[in-house]
Amino acid sequence: MNLKEITAQIGKIAKEAGAFIKEQQFKITPSDVKIKEKASLVTYVDKESESMIVDEVKKLLPNAGFITEEGTATQQHGETYQWVIDPLDGTTNFIHDVCPHSVSIALTKNNIPQAGVVYEIGQNELFSAWKGGGAWMNGKQIHVSKASEHVDALIATGFPYYNFDVIDNYIKALNFFMVKTQGVRRMGSAAVDLSYVACGRFDGFFEYALHSWDIAAGIILVQEAGGKICDFKGQGNYLFGGQIIAANPAYFPSFSKKIQEFLG
């Protein structure tokens, strides 16, 4: 399997989906916005872009399974290869004409990301990576940052919108990083957060109550850019575990340790 070529192909697919999303931005009306669950919104744009993506990636690997946010493809868990797709990560941002919002497509083998792309539509930035091939943005190789101390770090996170079981401890962690670092950012797209860790804009990222489609492409981006990833217990259950810590290798030990103290 030529992962480099597959990555190039899914990059084109992501950009085509992104062009459709951008074209539809100001055609959305209030009646087009549906509520899947509390504070989780969906539009016809999410569903149609996902359908476009699914149709195209099927041509690349006809026997691969799918994990898709909007369920437009039959879920085939247990397949060796699976496409993990978020057709519009940051739907609420999109509805409110706020950047970032992105397309995220990943290919996994036995639940390990092998290739992935994140296309941030507003700035026309295509992040891509494949196993052993490095991480790239618009054709230029990217790397994680080198900050090693809290005082030098810019942190990203996401606010929970449906699971508030650990909200008190999350607020404690947030308070720590607000005081000890250069700041905390909440972008509204986990796929973009991980992409920004990969290219060194953020030094660390943590979030919980996530789904695999939010982070699958971002995981291989960070790893191929030289970063490290774990769950809130410092282990490897992050793709399906609903929680993730990502950082450059110099900052990762102290960053992950502090999050484990609050949330592990």
C-alpha positions in Angstrom: 0.0 0.0 0.0 1.4 3.4 -1.0 0.4 5.6 1.9 2.0 8.7 0.4 -0.2 8.4 -2.7 -3.3 7.6 -0.6 -2.6 10.7 1.6 -2.3 12.8 -1.6 -5.6 11.5 -2.8 -7.5 12.1 0.5 -6.0 15.6 0.6 -7.7 16.3 -2.7 -11.0 14.8 -1.5 -10.8 16.9 1.7 -10.2 20.1 -0.3 -13.2 19.3 -2.6 -15.4 18.8 0.4 -14.0 22.0 1.9 -14.9 23.9 -1.3 -18.5 22.6 -1.0 -18.7 23.6 2.6 -17.4 27.1 1.9 -19.8 27.5 -1.0 -22.8 26.6 1.3 -21.7 28.9 4.2 -24.1 31.7 3.6 -26.9 29.5 2.2 -27.6 28.0 5.7 -30.9 29.2 7.3 -32.0 28.6 10.9 -34.3 25.8 9.7 -31.3 23.9 8.3 -29.7 23.6 11.7 -30.7 20.5 13.7 -29.8 19.5 17.2 -28.4 16.0 17.5 -28.0 16.3 21.3 -27.4 19.2 23.7 -25.2 21.8 22.1 -24.3 19.4 19.2 -25.5 20.8 15.9 -25.7 19.4 12.5 -26.7 20.7 9.0 -27.3 19.3 5.6 -23.8 20.5 4.8 -22.3 18.0 7.3 -24.3 15.1 5.8 -23.7 16.0 2.1 -20.0 16.6 2.6 -19.7 13.3 4.4 -21.5 11.5 1.6 -19.1 13.1 -0.9 -16.1 12.0 1.0 -17.4 8.4 1.6 -18.1 8.0 -2.1 -14.6 9.1 -3.1 -12.6 7.1 -0.5 -14.5 4.0 -1.4 -12.8 4.1 -4.7 -9.4 4.1 -3.0 -9.9 1.1 -0.8 -13.2 -0.7 -1.6 -12.9 -3.2 1.2 -12.2 -0.7 4.0 -14.8 -0.1 6.7 -16.1 3.3 8.0 -16.4 5.2 11.2 -18.3 8.4 10.2 -19.8 11.1 12.4 -23.0 11.5 10.5 -23.5 7.8 9.8 -23.8 8.1 6.0 -21.7 4.9 5.6 -22.4 1.5 7.2 -20.3 1.1 10.4 -18.0 -1.8 9.9 -16.1 -2.2 13.1 -13.4 -4.8 13.2 -12.2 -4.3 9.6 -8.4 -4.2 9.2 -8.6 -0.9 7.4 -11.1 1.8 8.3 -11.8 5.3 7.2 -12.5 7.6 10.1 -14.2 10.7 8.9 -15.4 14.0 10.3 -16.9 15.9 7.4 -17.1 19.2 9.3 -15.3 19.5 12.6 -16.4 22.7 14.2 -20.0 22.8 12.9 -21.0 25.4 15.5 -18.2 27.6 14.3 -19.3 27.1 10.7 -22.9 28.1 11.5 -21.8 31.3 13.2 -19.2 32.1 10.5 -16.3 31.6 12.9 -13.0 30.0 12.1 -11.7 27.4 12.4 -13.8 24.6 11.0 -12.3 21.7 9.1 -12.5 18.4 7.2 -10.8 15.5 8.9 -10.1 12.2 7.1 -8.0 9.3 8.5 -7.2 5.8 7.5 -6.5 3.3 10.3 -5.1 -0.2 10.3 -6.1 -2.3 13.3 -7.2 1.0 14.9 -3.8 2.7 14.4 -3.8 5.8 12.2 -1.8 5.2 9.1 -2.6 8.3 7.1 -4.6 11.5 7.8 -5.5 14.9 6.5 -7.1 17.9 8.2 -8.2 20.7 5.9 -8.8 24.0 7.7 -11.2 25.7 5.3 -10.9 29.4 6.5 -7.1 29.7 6.0 -6.9 27.1 3.2 -4.4 25.0 5.1 -4.1 21.4 4.3 -2.3 19.3 7.0 -1.3 15.8 6.0 0.7 12.9 7.3 1.4 9.2 6.7 3.2 6.5 8.6 6.9 7.1 8.3 6.4 10.0 5.9 6.5 13.0 8.2 3.8 15.7 8.6 3.2 18.5 6.1 1.2 21.7 5.7 0.5 22.9 2.1 3.5 20.9 0.9 5.9 22.1 3.5 7.2 19.8 6.2 6.2 20.7 9.8 7.4 19.9 13.2 6.2 20.3 16.8 7.6 23.2 18.9 10.5 23.1 21.3 9.0 24.8 24.4 9.7 22.7 27.6 8.4 24.8 30.4 4.8 25.9 31.4 5.9 29.5 31.3 6.9 29.2 27.6 3.8 27.2 26.5 0.6 28.1 24.7 -2.1 25.6 25.5 -5.2 24.5 23.6 -8.2 22.7 25.0 -11.9 22.2 24.3 -14.8 22.8 26.5 -17.2 19.9 27.2 -20.7 20.4 25.9 -22.5 17.2 27.1 -20.3 15.3 29.6 -19.8 17.3 32.7 -18.8 14.4 35.1 -15.3 15.8 35.7 -16.1 19.5 35.1 -14.8 20.6 38.6 -11.4 18.9 38.1 -11.3 20.2 34.5 -11.8 23.8 35.8 -8.9 23.2 38.3 -6.7 22.1 35.4 -7.8 25.1 33.3 -7.0 27.4 36.2 -3.5 26.0 36.6 -2.7 26.5 32.9 -4.2 29.9 32.7 -1.9 31.0 35.6 1.2 29.1 34.7 1.4 29.3 30.9 1.3 32.0 28.2 -2.4 31.3 27.7 -5.1 28.9 26.9 -7.0 28.8 23.6 -10.3 27.1 22.7 -10.6 26.9 18.9 -13.8 24.7 18.6 -12.2 22.0 16.4 -10.1 19.3 18.0 -8.8 18.3 14.5 -7.4 21.8 14.1 -6.0 21.9 17.7 -4.0 18.8 17.0 -2.9 20.2 13.6 -1.6 23.3 15.4 0.3 21.2 17.9 1.9 19.4 14.9 3.0 22.6 13.3 4.2 24.2 16.5 1.6 26.8 17.0 0.4 25.1 20.2 2.8 23.5 22.6 0.2 21.2 24.2 -3.5 20.2 23.8 -5.9 18.3 26.1 -9.6 17.5 25.9 -12.1 15.0 26.9 -15.6 13.8 25.7 -14.1 13.4 22.2 -14.9 10.9 19.4 -12.5 9.0 17.2 -13.5 11.1 14.1 -12.5 14.3 16.0 -8.9 13.2 16.5 -7.9 10.2 14.2 -6.2 12.4 11.5 -4.8 14.7 14.1 -3.1 11.8 16.0 -0.9 10.8 13.1 -0.2 14.5 12.3 1.2 15.0 15.8 3.1 11.8 15.8 4.7 12.3 12.4 5.6 15.9 13.4 7.6 14.5 16.4 5.0 14.9 19.1 3.7 12.6 21.8 0.2 11.5 22.7 -1.5 9.7 25.6 -4.8 9.5 27.4 -5.5 11.1 30.8 -3.9 8.1 32.6 -0.7 8.4 30.6 -1.7 5.3 28.5 -2.6 4.6 24.9 -6.4 4.6 25.0 -7.0 7.8 23.2 -8.5 7.0 19.8 -11.6 5.5 21.3 -11.2 6.5 25.0 -12.7 9.9 24.6 -9.7 11.9 26.0 -6.4 13.0 24.7 -3.2 14.8 25.7 -0.8 15.9 22.9 2.4 17.9 23.2 5.9 18.3 21.9 8.4 15.8 23.5 10.2 18.4 25.6 7.0 19.6 27.2 5.1 16.4 27.2 6.4 15.0 30.6 5.4 17.9 32.7 2.3 18.7 30.7 0.8 15.2 30.8 1.8 14.7 34.4 -0.1 17.8 35.5 -3.2 16.8 33.6 -3.1 13.3 35.1 -3.0 14.9 38.6 -6.2 16.7 37.9 -8.1 14.4 35.5 -6.4 11.0 35.5 
